[in-house]
Amino acid sequence: MNHREILLRNILKKSYREGDFTLASGQKSAFYIDLKPTILDPRGADAFGELTVEWMKSNHLKFDGVGGLTLGADPLVMAVSLAALRAGIELPATMIRKEPKKHGTSRFIEGVENFKPGATFLVLEDVVTTGGSARRAVEILRAEGFKPLQVLSVVDRESGGEAAFKDLGVPLHSFFKISEIKAAYASK
């Protein structure tokens, strides 16, 4: 079984549900997807990290760092950083805060010592709906003098996120579209 299949199995088993749900936005939905159980499982995290490294290699993509908006992207970021290290790729991780730290360094970005000015980044997000969290990470990275080159998500809910990133000039790649997850769920 390849890493994509392992990740999909974990999503179907632990993270995707159908029914009657109220989302954080207040909207009603016939399905709910929460990738935390999948990505916090070592098999799910490993599959995501390895799949990301395979994707980077097959597309000849190189980044100086990997990050995403804390707290949701943190396990994804570490999974990718560690998988890259196993593959012989130096890809330091960072955590990007929504607001600057209120004490000490007052930073938005943790681990900044690992990067030179103008460093390039892969921005991670678990589920992209409208792209708000990853878009905020892109904006913060740019404001701090870094170059976000690509956004990668596990699942695209197909709700406008791709267009939002296109407008920012940063392509979005997702390993799964929600339509694919729904179809896999229906056929299991």
N, C-alpha and C positions, 0 to 999 in steps of 0.2 A: 504494500500500500504506500503511495507517495504522500508527501507532506500536505498537499492540497486536499487529498481524500481524508487524511487524519483530521485536519482542521475542520472540514465540512462535517464529518461524523460527530466531532465534539460540539460543534455549533448546534446541530440537530438534537443531540442528546441533552445538552445542558443550557443552551442559550435562546432557543427559538420556541415560542408558544403561539398557538392560535386561540382566539376567544374574543371576549369583549374587554378592551383595555382603555383606560384613560391615560394619555401620555402627559409628560411634564408640561407641555404646551397647553393642555386642557382639551386637545383634540381627541376624538374617539378613534380607535384603531381595531381592526380585526386580527391583528397580530402584534406580538411584542418580542423584541430582541434585545437582550442584555448580554454582551460578550464577556463581562467580568468572570463568570464561572468558567468559561472556556479558556480565557487567557491566564487566569490564575491557576489553572491546572497545569502541571509541568508538561504533560504531553501536548496540550494546546499551545502553550507558550513556545515549546520547542518547535512544533510544526510551523507556527507563524514565523519564528526567527529564521528557520532553515528555508522556508518558502521565500521569504524576503531576500535572503542572500542569493538564492537561485535566480530570482527575478532580476536583481541588480546585475548579476554576472551575465545573464542571457541578453540583457539590454545594454550592456557595457556602461552601466551607471556607476559613477563614483561620487562619493560625498565625503566631506571632512567630519561630519557629525550627524547624529540622529537625535531627534527630540520631538516633543509634543506637549500639549497643554496638560499640566499636572491636574489632577490625579489620574484621570482616565487613561492617559497615554503611557504612564510610567512603566507598567509591566510590559507593554509592547516594546518600548524603547530598550529596556534591558534585555529582552529576548533577542532583539535584532543585534544589539551591540555584542552580546556573548556569542551568537551564532556567527557573526562576522569574524570575531576573534578566532573561533575554531577553524574558520576557512582561511585564516592568514590575512584578514583584512582589518586594519586598524580603524575602528569606527566608534569614537568616544560618544558616550550618551550625555544628554543634558535634560534637565527638568525646567519647563517654562511655566512660571507662575502666572496666574490671572492678574494679580496685583503685585507690586513690588513688596519684598520682605519688609516688615515694619521695624526691624531692628538690625543691628550689625551692618551688613553690606548694602542693604536696601535694594537688592537685585531682583530683576525679573527672571534672570536665567542663572541656574545653578550649574556649576562645573565649567564656567566660562574660561577658567584658566587653561583648559585643554584645547582652546581654539585660538587661532590667529585672527586678526581683523579681516573681514571679508570671507570667512570660512563658509563653505557651502553645506546645506542641510537637507536631509530627508525628514519631512514632518509626518508623524504617524497619528492616526485616529482609529478608534475601534469601529464605530459606526458613523457614517456621514449621512446626515439628513439634509440640512441646509448648509452645512460646513462651518457653523459658527465657531466651534472650539479650535479646529485646525486653522481657520482663517485668522483667529486671534493670535495663534502661535506664529503664523507667517508674519503678521503685522509687528509683533514684538521682536522677532528675529531681525526683520528689516530695520526697525527703529534702533536696534543695538548694533547695526553695521554688518549683519550677516546676510547670506544669500540663500533663502529657501528655494530649492530647485524643483522639488516634487513633493506632492502629498500622496501618501499611501494609506488606504483604509482596508480593513478586513471586509467590511460590508458597506455597500452604497445602497441606501434606502430608495434611491431613484426619486428624490424629492427636491432636486435643484442644486445639490452640492457641486456636481460636475461643472455646471454653468457658472457658479459663484467662483470657483477656482480658475476657470478659464478667464473670467473678468480680471482676476488678480495677476494673470500671467504665470500661474503655477499649475502645471497639469496634475490631475487627480487620476490615480490608478487604484482600482479596488480588486481584491481577489475574488469577491463574489458580489453580484447584484442581488437585491432582495427577491427579485422574480425567480432567480435560480434557487435561492434558499426555500422559497415557497414551493416550487416544483419538486425539489428533493424531499421536502417534508411530506407532501401529498403522496409521493410514490413509495414512502417507506413502509 
